[in-house]
């Protein structure tokens, strides 16, 4: 079974923020891309749980900060 297609996009961030994400990713044994996806998924889950009638976000998998 083929993996679901991912949408590529360009992201411009300041060098200091890149360095912080890079350090965080290394600490969690992830690539920077994987770390950004992890952060975005957490933010989306948190936002959904904050909406009226929302459900709490699932527990994170693997290494979490």
Buried (B, 14 or more C-beta within 10 A) or exposed (E): EEEEEEEEEEEEEEEEEEEEBEEBBEEBEBEBEEBBEBBEBBEEBEEEEEEEEEEEBEEEEEEEE
